[in-house]
Amino acid sequence: MKKIQKLVGEEEKLRMPIAQGLPWTTDEPKCLIKPPVKKNTIPIDLKLHSDIRAVERARFAHQVAEKGRLIKQYKMERERQQKLEEEEEIKRLRKELIPKAQLMPYFDRPFVPRRSEKQPTVPREPKFCIPRHKTIKCCRMSCNDMSGPSQLQHLPSSVEKAEALYKNRILQ
């Protein structure tokens, strides 16, 4: 306990400042010279990059607007020229389309059609059988089953004639 009281007393002494007096001198105190008053600063004209960029951008926007205006004027001029050309074409066509008298045909030599020298076409009966290479595999079996001797008896005579003509042409 005594130790604690002792520590608390020392801390209180350290907290209290010790006043120190001025030195005993016979010299008069020196007057400090006031520093000269500075002039007011003049701001320097700053050129910011953003300001320069804004001026360039405005100039560019003006050029783009001028170019757009010229293109628009050119298009209007071209449309006007095209319209004039179309009107002139219409006027010219109207003048050409005026009905005019046709020359009289010569009736002293009437047109007589001549008979053609070509031979008339020979009619052929259609082929009802499907070639083997055009049939589907699954249909070949059914076709082969149907093409037996019992099925051939029921075929019409025109088909038999067509097959006979076909065989004759192959042999020739």
ABEGO torsion letter per residue (X at the ends): XAAAAAAAAAAAAAABBBBBBBBBBABBBBBBBBBBBBBBBBBBBBBBAAAAAAAAAAAAAAAAAAAAAAAAAAAAAAAAAAAAAAAAAAAAAAAAABBBBBBBBBAABBBBBBBBABBBBBBBBBBABBBAAABBAAAAAAAAAAABAAAAAABBAAAAAAAAAAAAAAAX
